[in-house]
Amino acid sequence: MVGSKGPILAAVIPTLNEEEYIGECLNSLISQSLDSTKYMIMVLDGGSSDNTTRIVNESIDRSKEIGGPKIVILDNPGRHVAEARNIALDSLPTSVTLMVELIGHCTVPENHLEKRLEVWNNLVNESDKNIAALGVKVLPSTGQKNVVETWIESALSSKLGSGSGQFDNFSGISKTKVPAFCMHSRKAVESVDGWDTDFITSQDSDLSMRLIKEGYELYRTDATFVNMVKRSNFTSWLKMGYRYGFWRTKTNQKHKMRISKREFLPWFGFLITVGLIISGFQFWFVPLSMYSLVLLVEAINFSLKWRNISIIFGLPLCLISLHITFSLGLLMGYFRKGKASNDR
């Protein structure tokens, strides 16, 4: 460990088989406008079997050559994100007071860390509350996308598929329960004993709930953003929907304040329709017709806005499958224990 004259901020990146993306992720962090002595990068690798660690080590050498930030790579025997971030919490230099939580398949703009610090400092100076986290917007990746990726991006950009978490479309600076890609106060995270390793997914949502219970405030800003690679094929999209629903139930069970009635609307619609059919109601199809009409209007809107005719078919398909898989995950979360996902 180094003394108080070291970096004040650390970008923390858990990885597992991220060879396709980790190089670009690190490049975006190495070239930040923030003084390279003020921040560092810590990669926690969960036992990658591809070229992830080789690429990270190449980035370490390149950053040294150009006078960039210090990059450290450590092993994460627990493999999962919560374990990785706890290792970072214990291993970062004592000078680091802020931790920016990123992932291997994302990139950030050149002024990302500088903007984070600027907004954070303004919030701290203007508030008499304890601020624990500052989230940002999540935007699509900048690379070329296939047809399915475009459909998925449109679904997550729609209010019918974005939810209130990392895919929410918001503007300005505001308090929130679920900030995405947080910059955390290290002191605040330590005060609640770090990340709960029982959460293989939704570990950040669980942490946010515990911080709020301890009296901390969480914020989000649109002053900067993260470009995130999402899903590139329909199978991984289905698995993601189920996984998010499953772990949402686990979070809801532990933190009642996280429950959102909106997330149960597909179940309400399904049960109402079944009830109408069983009762012999002549117009049992009305709820289903209204749902279909809303999807069609949304699809036409996005196809015109994005100038892509295939979205008229792809957006409803992605939204219907998301609503189904997420709802099934919500239900199964009450009956099964969680295990590591394979949708990456």
SVG drawing of the C-alpha trace seen along z (x, -y; Angstrom):
<svg xmlns="http://www.w3.org/2000/svg" viewBox="-69 -24 77 48">
<polyline fill="none" stroke="black" stroke-width="0.4" points="0.0,0.0 1.0,-3.6 0.4,-6.6 -2.0,-9.5 -0.1,-11.0 -1.3,-8.3 -4.3,-8.2 -7.7,-9.3 -9.9,-7.4 -9.8,-3.8 -11.7,-2.2 -12.5,1.3 -13.1,3.9 -14.1,7.5 -13.3,9.7 -13.9,13.3 -13.2,14.1 -13.4,10.6 -10.8,10.8 -13.1,9.3 -13.7,6.1 -11.2,5.5 -8.5,3.9 -10.9,1.2 -12.2,0.8 -8.7,0.2 -7.8,-2.1 -10.7,-4.4 -9.5,-4.6 -5.9,-5.1 -6.6,-8.1 -8.7,-10.1 -8.4,-13.8 -8.0,-13.5 -4.4,-13.7 -3.1,-10.1 -1.6,-10.5 -5.0,-11.0 -6.5,-7.7 -5.6,-4.0 -7.2,-1.0 -7.6,2.4 -8.6,5.5 -9.9,8.5 -9.8,11.6 -12.0,14.5 -9.8,17.2 -10.2,16.3 -9.4,19.1 -8.9,16.8 -6.5,14.0 -8.0,11.5 -5.0,11.5 -2.5,11.2 -4.4,8.2 -4.5,6.6 -0.8,7.1 -0.1,5.5 -2.2,2.5 -0.2,2.3 3.0,2.0 1.5,-0.5 0.2,-2.7 3.7,-2.7 5.3,-3.7 3.0,-6.7 2.9,-7.9 -0.6,-6.8 -2.4,-5.6 -1.2,-2.7 -2.9,0.6 -3.0,3.5 -4.3,7.0 -5.3,9.3 -6.8,12.8 -10.4,13.2 -10.7,16.8 -14.4,16.3 -14.9,15.5 -18.0,13.4 -18.4,9.6 -19.1,9.2 -16.0,11.1 -14.0,9.0 -15.1,5.7 -14.5,6.8 -10.9,7.8 -10.5,4.3 -11.9,2.7 -9.3,4.5 -6.4,4.1 -6.6,0.5 -4.1,-2.0 -5.2,-3.9 -5.2,-7.1 -8.1,-5.9 -11.4,-7.3 -13.6,-6.8 -14.3,-3.6 -15.7,-3.6 -17.4,-0.3 -17.0,0.7 -17.1,4.0 -14.9,5.4 -17.4,4.9 -17.8,1.2 -16.0,-2.0 -16.2,-5.5 -15.6,-9.0 -12.3,-10.8 -13.6,-13.2 -15.5,-10.5 -13.6,-10.5 -13.0,-14.2 -16.8,-14.8 -17.5,-12.2 -15.3,-14.1 -16.7,-17.5 -20.3,-16.4 -19.4,-14.5 -17.5,-17.5 -20.4,-19.8 -22.9,-17.4 -20.7,-17.0 -20.3,-20.8 -24.0,-21.5 -25.4,-18.8 -25.3,-18.3 -26.1,-14.6 -23.7,-11.7 -23.4,-10.9 -22.4,-7.3 -22.8,-6.8 -23.0,-8.6 -24.4,-6.7 -24.4,-7.7 -26.3,-7.0 -25.8,-3.7 -25.7,-4.1 -25.2,-1.6 -21.7,-0.5 -20.1,-2.5 -19.2,0.5 -21.1,1.9 -24.2,3.9 -25.9,6.9 -29.7,7.0 -30.5,8.7 -28.3,6.3 -30.1,3.3 -33.5,4.9 -32.2,5.4 -30.9,1.8 -34.3,0.5 -36.0,2.7 -33.8,1.4 -34.2,-2.2 -38.0,-1.8 -39.8,-2.8 -41.5,0.6 -38.2,2.4 -35.8,0.1 -37.1,0.3 -35.7,-2.0 -32.2,-0.6 -29.2,-0.7 -31.2,-1.0 -33.4,-3.9 -33.5,-7.0 -33.2,-10.0 -31.9,-13.5 -30.2,-15.9 -29.0,-15.1 -31.3,-13.5 -31.5,-11.2 -32.2,-7.6 -32.4,-4.1 -30.7,-2.4 -27.8,-4.3 -25.9,-2.5 -22.1,-2.1 -21.6,-3.8 -18.7,-5.8 -18.8,-4.9 -17.4,-6.5 -15.0,-3.8 -15.8,-4.9 -19.5,-4.4 -19.1,-1.0 -16.8,0.1 -19.4,-1.1 -21.8,1.5 -19.2,4.3 -18.9,4.2 -20.7,6.3 -22.8,9.3 -21.3,12.3 -24.7,14.2 -25.7,12.0 -24.2,13.4 -26.2,10.8 -27.9,7.6 -25.0,7.2 -25.0,3.5 -28.7,3.1 -28.4,4.9 -25.5,2.6 -27.6,-0.5 -30.5,0.7 -28.1,1.2 -26.5,-2.2 -29.9,-3.9 -30.9,-2.1 -27.8,-3.5 -28.9,-7.0 -26.7,-7.6 -27.9,-9.4 -27.4,-8.0 -27.4,-10.2 -27.2,-9.8 -26.1,-12.3 -26.3,-12.6 -23.1,-14.7 -21.3,-11.6 -22.1,-8.0 -20.9,-4.5 -21.1,-2.7 -22.0,0.9 -22.0,3.9 -25.3,5.7 -26.5,8.9 -25.6,9.9 -27.9,12.9 -31.4,13.9 -30.5,16.8 -28.4,14.6 -31.2,12.0 -33.6,14.7 -31.2,15.8 -30.5,12.2 -34.2,11.5 -34.7,14.6 -31.6,13.8 -32.6,10.2 -36.0,11.3 -34.7,14.1 -32.3,11.9 -34.8,9.1 -36.9,11.4 -33.9,12.1 -33.3,8.4 -37.0,7.8 -37.1,10.4 -34.2,8.8 -35.2,5.2 -38.9,4.5 -38.3,0.9 -36.9,2.2 -40.2,3.7 -41.8,2.0 -45.4,2.8 -44.5,2.1 -42.4,5.2 -45.4,7.4 -47.7,5.9 -47.1,8.8 -48.3,11.3 -51.3,9.1 -52.2,9.0 -51.7,12.7 -53.9,13.6 -56.6,11.1 -56.7,12.7 -56.9,16.2 -59.6,15.1 -61.7,13.6 -61.3,16.8 -62.3,19.1 -65.3,16.8 -66.5,17.1 -66.3,13.4 -66.9,12.7 -64.2,10.1 -61.5,11.9 -59.0,10.8 -59.2,7.1 -56.2,6.9 -54.1,8.8 -55.2,6.6 -54.4,3.5 -50.9,4.9 -50.3,5.7 -51.4,2.2 -49.0,0.5 -46.1,2.7 -47.0,1.9 -47.1,-1.9 -43.8,-1.7 -42.2,0.4 -43.4,-2.1 -42.1,-5.0 -38.6,-3.5 -38.4,-2.3 -39.0,-5.9 -36.7,-7.4 -33.8,-5.0 -34.6,-4.7 -34.6,-0.9 -37.7,0.9 -36.7,4.3 -37.4,2.8 -41.2,3.0 -40.8,6.8 -37.7,7.0 -38.8,4.5 -42.1,6.3 -40.3,9.7 -37.6,8.5 -40.1,6.8 -42.5,9.8 -39.6,12.2 -38.2,9.8 -41.6,9.5 -42.0,13.3 -38.5,14.3 -38.3,11.6 -41.7,12.6 -40.7,16.3 -37.5,15.3 -39.5,13.3 -41.6,16.3 -38.7,18.8 -36.8,16.6 -39.2,17.6 -38.5,21.3 -34.8,21.8 -31.4,20.8 -29.3,18.7 -26.3,20.0 -23.8,18.5 -25.3,17.5 -23.9,18.5 -25.4,15.8 -22.1,14.0"/>
</svg>
